[in-house]
Amino acid sequence: NVLALSICTREAYQSMKERNVDDGHIININSMSGHRVLPLSVTHFYSATKYAVTALTEGLRQELREAQTHIRATCLKPEDVAEAVIYVLSTPAHIQIGDIQMRPTEQVT
């Protein structure tokens, strides 16, 4: 959950830089477990890796801003991802969507 994401993100950013892409978008697929820890003892390591995805995406977003690039970074959760990806990709270049959380309306946490 962490190492592969880090490598893929690095390679995507390098590829964009090499091709002078200044309006790209890096989308990391995450989980609601990146925002909460379930009360099941078997899930805390999974939650830790998903919290890392959240932190890495936010760190990348800040790094891209400091580099004064218009490449954006977004962290998506799996529920209704296809619609969210289309929405994120259709936003104007001056809009940065840092994080989207989606869950069923019946879900308590």
Number of C-alpha atoms within 10 A of each C-alpha: 13 13 10 9 15 16 11 13 19 13 12 15 19 13 12 17 14 9 9 10 15 14 13 18 19 19 18 20 18 24 22 20 18 19 15 14 17 14 8 7 8 9 12 15 11 16 19 18 18 23 21 16 23 25 14 19 26 17 13 20 21 15 13 16 14 9 10 10 14 17 20 25 26 23 24 24 19 15 14 12 15 11 9 17 15 10 11 22 16 10 11 9 14 9 11 16 16 17 17 14 15 14 13 9 6 6 6 6 9
